Amino acid sequence: MPEDTDQAKGTAGFLFEMGMLKRAKRSGWWIAGVKDPETIAEHSFRVGLIGSVLAMMEGADPAKTALLGLWHDTQETRVSDIPHIGRRYLDAASNEKVTADQVSAAHPAVRAGAQRIVEEYETGDSLEVICAHDADKLECLIQAVEYREQGCANVQGWIDSSLEKLKTASALALAEAALHMTSVQWQKTYLS
């Protein structure tokens, strides 16, 4: 029984740790001049949603893709959101190692499942993984469009770099559409 209690506490501790993602800002946006950027959790939520949409469009498993997207930045509770320019100066542990440490005291099924999900996102090549990676880049592009609308003029580099990394036809089509509309244009469908 004490082992079950320890595993429950270890798993609950991991869930508390994930709550940090609701408070931690995506720091790369500060370089662009965004004063109050989105949190890592806000980014990951939309990555999961975008991933499921891309998977539907590409014929992949939307639930698996959303799961990969939801877990893709969970390590940032330990290593922070390091902008790409900062990564060239740091030797960080792999996301797989960080995840293993994060869930080391959790229930064995949680340990195995978390490690499998993160390893697949980091090293896999399935259509679900490709869609999840595209979702991460497409979310960044869409967020940049929103920040540009709010008056931040320094986001074109984020748009360009995100666009050039997209692989699926569906992600490219959605990016093109997002670049040629406003973030509130969706309302016109319902408010006509």
Sine and cosine of phi, psi and omega as CSV:
sin_phi,cos_phi,sin_psi,cos_psi,sin_omega,cos_omega
0.00,0.00,-0.68,0.73,0.02,-1.00
-0.87,0.50,-0.56,0.83,0.03,-1.00
-0.89,0.46,-0.67,0.74,0.05,-1.00
-0.88,0.48,-0.65,0.76,0.02,-1.00
-0.90,0.44,-0.69,0.72,0.02,-1.00
-0.90,0.45,-0.66,0.75,0.01,-1.00
-0.92,0.39,-0.61,0.79,0.05,-1.00
-0.91,0.42,-0.67,0.75,0.04,-1.00
-0.92,0.40,-0.65,0.76,0.04,-1.00
-0.89,0.45,-0.64,0.77,0.02,-1.00
-0.94,0.33,-0.69,0.73,0.04,-1.00
-0.89,0.45,-0.61,0.79,0.05,-1.00
-0.87,0.49,-0.65,0.76,0.07,-1.00
-0.88,0.48,-0.66,0.75,0.01,-1.00
-0.91,0.41,-0.63,0.77,0.10,-1.00
-0.88,0.47,-0.68,0.73,0.02,-1.00
-0.86,0.51,-0.65,0.76,0.01,-1.00
-0.90,0.44,-0.42,0.91,0.08,-1.00
-0.88,0.47,-0.40,0.92,0.06,-1.00
-0.88,0.48,-0.48,0.88,-0.01,-1.00
-0.91,0.41,-0.36,0.93,0.05,-1.00
-0.97,0.23,-0.31,0.95,-0.02,-1.00
-0.96,-0.28,-0.39,0.92,-0.08,-1.00
-0.99,0.12,0.80,-0.60,-0.03,-1.00
-0.99,0.11,0.45,-0.89,0.11,-0.99
-0.99,0.17,0.98,-0.20,-0.23,-0.97
-0.94,0.33,-0.37,0.93,0.02,-1.00
-0.86,0.51,-0.48,0.87,-0.01,-1.00
-0.93,0.37,-0.41,0.91,0.05,-1.00
-0.89,0.46,-0.56,0.83,0.04,-1.00
-0.88,0.48,-0.57,0.82,0.01,-1.00
-0.98,0.18,-0.12,0.99,0.01,-1.00
1.00,-0.09,0.17,0.99,0.06,-1.00
-0.97,0.26,0.85,-0.53,-0.09,-1.00
-0.97,0.24,-0.60,0.80,-0.04,-1.00
-0.75,-0.66,0.98,0.22,-0.07,-1.00
-0.95,0.33,0.27,-0.96,0.06,-1.00
-0.85,0.52,0.36,-0.93,0.10,-1.00
-1.00,0.08,0.24,-0.97,0.06,-1.00
-0.89,0.46,-0.62,0.79,0.01,-1.00
-0.91,0.42,-0.66,0.75,0.03,-1.00
-0.88,0.47,-0.68,0.73,0.05,-1.00
-0.88,0.48,-0.75,0.66,-0.07,-1.00
-0.90,0.43,-0.58,0.82,0.05,-1.00
-0.86,0.51,-0.76,0.65,-0.05,-1.00
-0.95,0.31,-0.50,0.86,0.10,-1.00
-0.87,0.49,-0.70,0.72,0.02,-1.00
-0.87,0.49,-0.70,0.72,0.02,-1.00
-0.91,0.42,-0.74,0.67,0.02,-1.00
-0.87,0.49,-0.67,0.74,0.03,-1.00
-0.85,0.52,-0.68,0.73,0.01,-1.00
-0.90,0.43,-0.63,0.78,0.02,-1.00
-0.91,0.42,-0.74,0.68,0.02,-1.00
-0.87,0.50,-0.66,0.75,0.01,-1.00
-0.88,0.47,-0.66,0.75,0.06,-1.00
-0.87,0.49,-0.69,0.72,-0.04,-1.00
-0.94,0.35,-0.52,0.86,-0.08,-1.00
-0.99,-0.11,-0.09,1.00,0.00,-1.00
0.99,0.14,0.39,0.92,0.04,-1.00
-0.98,-0.18,0.03,-1.00,0.00,-1.00
-0.99,0.16,0.94,-0.35,-0.06,-1.00
-0.92,0.40,-0.57,0.82,-0.01,-1.00
-0.92,0.39,-0.70,0.72,0.01,-1.00
-0.90,0.43,-0.67,0.74,-0.01,-1.00
-0.90,0.43,-0.69,0.72,0.04,-1.00
-0.88,0.48,-0.66,0.75,0.02,-1.00
-0.88,0.47,-0.70,0.71,0.04,-1.00
-0.87,0.50,-0.70,0.72,0.00,-1.00
-0.92,0.40,-0.61,0.79,0.00,-1.00
-0.90,0.43,-0.56,0.83,-0.06,-1.00
-1.00,-0.04,-0.13,0.99,-0.23,-0.97
-0.90,0.43,-0.44,0.90,-0.01,-1.00
-0.89,-0.46,0.29,0.96,-0.05,-1.00
-0.89,0.45,-0.38,0.93,-0.01,-1.00
-0.94,0.34,-0.27,0.96,-0.09,-1.00
-0.94,0.34,-0.10,0.99,0.17,-0.98
-0.93,0.38,-0.46,0.89,-0.06,-1.00
-0.98,-0.18,-0.59,0.80,-0.11,-0.99
-0.92,-0.38,-0.04,1.00,0.00,-1.00
0.96,0.28,0.13,-0.99,0.09,-1.00
-1.00,-0.03,0.99,-0.15,-0.05,-1.00
-1.00,-0.04,0.87,-0.49,0.03,-1.00
-0.87,0.49,0.42,-0.91,-0.05,-1.00
-0.82,0.57,-0.60,0.80,0.00,-1.00
-0.90,0.43,-0.52,0.85,0.01,-1.00
-0.98,0.22,-0.44,0.90,-0.07,-1.00
-0.91,0.42,-0.42,0.91,-0.02,-1.00
-0.94,0.34,-0.24,0.97,-0.04,-1.00
-0.96,-0.27,-0.03,1.00,-0.10,-0.99
-0.85,-0.53,0.58,-0.82,0.17,-0.99
-0.95,-0.33,0.99,-0.11,-0.06,-1.00
-0.99,-0.13,0.39,-0.92,0.11,-0.99
-0.91,0.42,0.44,-0.90,0.04,-1.00
-0.92,0.40,0.42,-0.91,0.06,-1.00
-0.87,0.50,-0.55,0.83,0.03,-1.00
-0.90,0.44,-0.66,0.75,0.02,-1.00
-0.92,0.39,-0.68,0.73,0.01,-1.00
-0.87,0.49,-0.73,0.69,0.00,-1.00
-0.87,0.49,-0.69,0.73,0.02,-1.00
-0.85,0.53,-0.67,0.75,0.04,-1.00
-0.92,0.38,-0.66,0.75,-0.04,-1.00
-0.87,0.49,-0.61,0.79,-0.09,-1.00
-0.97,-0.26,0.23,0.97,-0.10,-1.00
-0.87,0.49,-0.49,0.87,-0.01,-1.00
-0.98,-0.19,0.06,1.00,-0.07,-1.00
-0.99,0.17,0.15,-0.99,0.09,-1.00
-0.80,0.60,0.62,-0.78,-0.04,-1.00
-0.82,0.58,-0.60,0.80,0.01,-1.00
-0.93,0.37,-0.57,0.82,0.04,-1.00
-0.94,0.35,-0.69,0.72,0.04,-1.00
-0.83,0.55,-0.79,0.62,-0.05,-1.00
-0.91,0.42,-0.70,0.72,-0.03,-1.00
-0.91,0.42,-0.71,0.70,0.00,-1.00
-0.89,0.46,-0.71,0.71,-0.01,-1.00
-0.90,0.43,-0.62,0.78,0.01,-1.00
-0.91,0.42,-0.69,0.73,-0.02,-1.00
-0.89,0.46,-0.75,0.66,-0.05,-1.00
-0.93,0.37,-0.66,0.75,0.03,-1.00
-0.88,0.48,-0.67,0.75,0.01,-1.00
-0.90,0.44,-0.69,0.72,0.02,-1.00
-0.87,0.49,-0.66,0.75,-0.09,-1.00
-0.97,0.22,-0.54,0.84,-0.14,-0.99
-0.82,-0.57,-0.16,0.99,-0.08,-1.00
-0.97,0.25,0.23,-0.97,0.02,-1.00
-0.71,-0.71,0.31,0.95,0.01,-1.00
-0.94,0.34,0.24,-0.97,0.04,-1.00
-0.88,0.48,-0.56,0.83,0.05,-1.00
-0.89,0.45,-0.67,0.75,0.03,-1.00
-0.91,0.42,-0.69,0.72,0.02,-1.00
-0.88,0.48,-0.69,0.72,0.03,-1.00
-0.90,0.43,-0.62,0.78,0.01,-1.00
-0.91,0.41,-0.65,0.76,0.06,-1.00
-0.92,0.40,-0.67,0.75,0.07,-1.00
-0.88,0.47,-0.62,0.79,0.01,-1.00
-0.88,0.47,-0.64,0.77,0.04,-1.00
-0.87,0.49,-0.72,0.70,-0.02,-1.00
-0.95,0.32,-0.64,0.77,0.00,-1.00
-0.92,0.40,-0.60,0.80,0.05,-1.00
-0.89,0.46,-0.66,0.75,0.03,-1.00
-0.89,0.46,-0.68,0.73,0.03,-1.00
-0.88,0.47,-0.74,0.68,0.00,-1.00
-0.89,0.45,-0.65,0.76,0.04,-1.00
-0.89,0.45,-0.63,0.78,0.03,-1.00
-0.90,0.44,-0.64,0.77,0.06,-1.00
-0.88,0.48,-0.68,0.73,0.03,-1.00
-0.90,0.44,-0.68,0.73,0.03,-1.00
-0.91,0.41,-0.59,0.81,0.05,-1.00
-0.89,0.46,-0.66,0.75,0.05,-1.00
-0.89,0.45,-0.48,0.88,0.00,-1.00
-0.99,0.10,0.06,1.00,0.09,-1.00
0.97,-0.24,0.05,1.00,0.04,-1.00
-1.00,0.07,0.94,-0.34,-0.12,-0.99
-1.00,0.08,-0.14,0.99,-0.14,-0.99
-0.99,-0.13,0.50,0.87,-0.09,-1.00
-0.97,-0.25,-0.03,1.00,-0.07,-1.00
-0.86,0.50,-0.58,0.82,0.04,-1.00
-0.88,0.48,-0.61,0.80,0.04,-1.00
-0.93,0.37,-0.64,0.76,0.03,-1.00
-0.89,0.45,-0.76,0.65,-0.04,-1.00
-0.89,0.46,-0.72,0.69,-0.04,-1.00
-0.93,0.37,-0.57,0.82,0.05,-1.00
-0.92,0.39,-0.71,0.70,-0.03,-1.00
-0.87,0.49,-0.68,0.74,-0.06,-1.00
-0.95,0.31,-0.27,0.96,0.00,-1.00
-1.00,-0.07,-0.15,0.99,-0.01,-1.00
-0.93,0.36,0.64,-0.77,-0.07,-1.00
-0.92,-0.40,-0.58,0.81,-0.09,-1.00
-1.00,0.06,0.50,-0.87,0.05,-1.00
-0.87,0.48,-0.59,0.81,-0.01,-1.00
-0.91,0.40,-0.68,0.74,0.02,-1.00
-0.91,0.42,-0.65,0.76,0.03,-1.00
-0.90,0.44,-0.65,0.76,0.02,-1.00
-0.91,0.41,-0.67,0.74,0.02,-1.00
-0.92,0.38,-0.61,0.79,0.04,-1.00
-0.89,0.45,-0.71,0.70,0.01,-1.00
-0.87,0.50,-0.69,0.73,0.03,-1.00
-0.89,0.45,-0.71,0.70,-0.03,-1.00
-0.89,0.46,-0.55,0.84,-0.01,-1.00
-0.96,0.28,-0.26,0.97,-0.06,-1.00
-0.88,-0.48,0.50,0.87,0.07,-1.00
-0.51,-0.86,0.17,-0.99,0.08,-1.00
-1.00,-0.07,0.29,-0.96,-0.03,-1.00
-0.95,0.30,-0.21,0.98,0.02,-1.00
-0.93,-0.37,0.15,0.99,-0.02,-1.00
-0.88,0.47,-0.46,0.89,-0.01,-1.00
-0.84,0.54,-0.48,0.88,-0.01,-1.00
-0.90,0.43,-0.51,0.86,-0.08,-1.00
-0.88,0.48,-0.44,0.90,0.04,-1.00
-0.90,0.45,-0.56,0.83,-0.10,-0.99
-0.96,-0.26,-0.25,0.97,-0.08,-1.00
-0.93,-0.36,0.42,0.91,-0.04,-1.00
-0.98,0.21,0.00,0.00,0.00,0.00
